[in-house]
């Protein structure tokens, strides 16, 4: 039996390259269409992250909705300059609030650590 106890594992849906390119030039005060269309019940997390290799410090703002289908978007800054806007959707999950929060924080910090979509 799988670790999900018979439930389907969460499926992460990525936006296409065109969607990422559309949002790449947004300024710090403007959030993407994904965030504007989010339900009114959203959670916002603001944290600092230091890369393990290199020691660069980044600040990120992560916003996500609650529910069966979770839309999330993060803005990643270094020295107050927007470096990237990773975002996505998690569908068919059964995580509680604490697990969802930890999953998203770990995911965004992993993106920063690996430099995936984050400008140097």
Secondary structure as UniProt FT lines:
FT   TURN            3..6
FT   STRAND          11..13
FT   HELIX           17..23
FT   TURN            24..25
FT   TURN            28..29
FT   HELIX           33..36
FT   STRAND          42..50
FT   TURN            52..54
FT   STRAND          57..65
FT   STRAND          70..78
FT   TURN            79..80
FT   STRAND          81..84
FT   STRAND          87..91
FT   HELIX           97..114
FT   TURN            115..117
//
